[in-house]
Structure formats: structure tokens, C-alpha cells
Amino acid sequence: MEVGRYAPSPTGDLHIGNAFAAVCAWARARRAGGRCLLRIEDLDTPRVVAGATERMLEDLRALGLTFDGELLVQSRDLTPYHEALARLRAHSALYACRCSRKDLARAASAPHEGEEGPPYPGTCRELGLPFDDPALPVAWRFRMPEGVVTVDDPLQGTFAQDVRREVGDVVLRRKDGLIAYQLAVVVDDLRQRVTEVVRGRDLLSSAPRQVLLCRALGGAPPSFAHLPLLVDASGGRIAKRTAGADVLLRSLFARGLSGQRVLGMIGAALGVCGEGEHLDVATLAGRLDDRVLRRASVTWASS
């Protein structure tokens, strides 16, 4: 059975781009006769905003979205992530890294810099530093295998990356002891038996490294479908840290707009309904086929 998921982080209130991603994840799972799960990714505790989880759940309900199974909140049980780290350590797939941001900046070389910054140069890869010395705080990095990973995305096309060369060994456990996103997302997709990951195009470059990490943990990687990004009139991506009241769901609802009106606005931006229409989530979902979503961006016109 097809299993999808929507996995927001409670680092602020949901905006219209988050709503678009939620509806698309729900729609693709439902059209395949499957289930769509809800997961709260709250392991980056310094960035978690108090009350944001509750507000996100309220906003999703206001849109008419209902999810299957039990809500997974990452911070309620860290055991699966530590078990995954232990398994990787047992197979010598991790190493300790003492590099600071300043060290990495000094090692950076502009000609090799990618969209996420310079690849990690492997400074600590063969040093054999201790993992748990209190006097030497270290991050735990994953030894990326060599070779190119290809992801066949039905919306964005084929994406191929030599992760070790272009990204380097990624951090799975931070120096402050927090579990890194790259590990948590793979562990959760495996334990929730997710078969398709639907998310924004800005995360496309994460897919190959997650494929490799999934394989290292003995699992079968899910398929990936990366959505076009919602952008403002100037072409800038709508993001939580820059979202204004004109794109925050709570602000739209406070202005008296219903969930169906907001969904109609999303549909109009995508060209699947007229301006001013009201759509329920099932109707909008039925119009979000691959042809509609096969693009890099969608312009959002505030109203």
C-alpha cells in the first residue's frame, strides 16, 4: 500500500506554501488508494517555537485535512535515532569530527562550492577521534559511499549526484548531542514504512544522501516527488522565517477566509480553478495531477 507523509517542523506558523505541500502529499497518497501520515519534526529544539505544534494542527484541521494512523512527534522518543546511530557505529559507518564552522570556512574553496556550501573535505575521516570524550565535543559524521546516486522524480525529472564528492560526509549527530535532520528523516520514513516522500523542490538535493543512509540502515529507500516552490511576485521563495501576514494561514483565517477559500486560492495559483472559487480538499486534490505539478515554481499572488 502507498504510504505518504506530511512532516512539518514547529519553528513557526504554517504559511500557504506549507498548506500546498500538505495537500499535495495527502492527494498523492489518496489517489494511489493509500494512507497519509502526519509527523512533527521537532528535534532541532533551539528552533522550536512554543505552541507552534498546536497551532499547526489547528490550521491543518481548518483546511479539512485528516491524516491516518497515530501522530508521530519525534521528541517524545529518541530511542529509534540512538539505535540507528549505534547500528551505524557497529558497522564503522560513522566517525567523530571536531571541525568547527571556522575550520570548515577556512577549508572552503570557492570553485568547489555547491548550492549548500562547500563539501566537507574529510578532515577528520581517518583520525580515529573518540566519540564520547567530554573534553572533546565532536559531531558524528556518516562515511558517504563512493559513486553516483540517481533519483527519478516524476515532477522534477532525473537528479543524479556523487554525494561523497559534491556534499561530503554529513553530520548525523551534532556536537551539542542533537540528532541531525538527515538521520531523523530517514529513520522515521523507515519505521513508518513510507513509500513516497512528497516535499518541496528545495529538498531535492537531500534525496541522494538519504537514499545512501537508508541503504546503510538496511532499508529500501522510498520514491521521491519534489513539488514546485511557491514564490512571491519577485520570485523569492515563501519561507517561515520571512513569511508575512499575507501568507500565514492563521492570518488568512483571522481575516475571515475559510479553509475552502484558502484552498481555492492555491488552486487559482496553480491554474486549476478560477479566481474566487472555494474548493474542499478532496476536490483540489483531484486536480493536482503530475502535469499540473511538473514545474519549478508557482507564483503566489497575495489577496
HELIX and SHEET records of a PDB file:
HELIX    1   1 ILE A   16  ARG A   31  1                                  16    
HELIX    2   2 THR A   45  ARG A   47  5                                   3    
HELIX    3   3 ALA A   52  ALA A   62  1                                  11    
HELIX    4   4 GLN A   74  ARG A   76  5                                   3    
HELIX    5   5 THR A   79  ALA A   90  1                                  12    
HELIX    6   6 ARG A  101  ALA A  107  1                                   7    
HELIX    7   7 ALA A  110  HIS A  112  5                                   3    
HELIX    8   8 VAL A  163  GLU A  166  1                                   4    
HELIX    9   9 TYR A  181  ARG A  191  1                                  11    
HELIX   10  10 ARG A  201  SER A  206  5                                   6    
HELIX   11  11 ALA A  207  ALA A  216  1                                  10    
HELIX   12  12 LEU A  249  ALA A  254  1                                   6    
HELIX   13  13 GLY A  259  LEU A  270  1                                  12    
HELIX   14  14 VAL A  281  ARG A  287  1                                   7    
HELIX   15  15 ASP A  290  LEU A  293  1                                   4    
SHEET    1   A 3 VAL A   3  TYR A   6  0                                        
SHEET    2   A 3 ARG A  35  ILE A  40  1                                        
SHEET    3   A 3 ASP A  68  VAL A  73  1                                        
SHEET    1   B 3 LEU A  94  CYS A  97  0                                        
SHEET    2   B 3 ALA A 139  PHE A 142 -1                                        
SHEET    3   B 3 VAL A 171  ARG A 173 -1                                        
SHEET    1   C 2 VAL A 148  ASP A 153  0                                        
SHEET    2   C 2 GLY A 157  ASP A 162 -1                                        
SHEET    1   D 2 GLU A 196  GLY A 200  0                                        
SHEET    2   D 2 SER A 223  LEU A 227  1                                        
SHEET    1   E 2 LEU A 229  VAL A 231  0                                        
SHEET    2   E 2 SER A 297  THR A 299  1                                        
END                                                                             
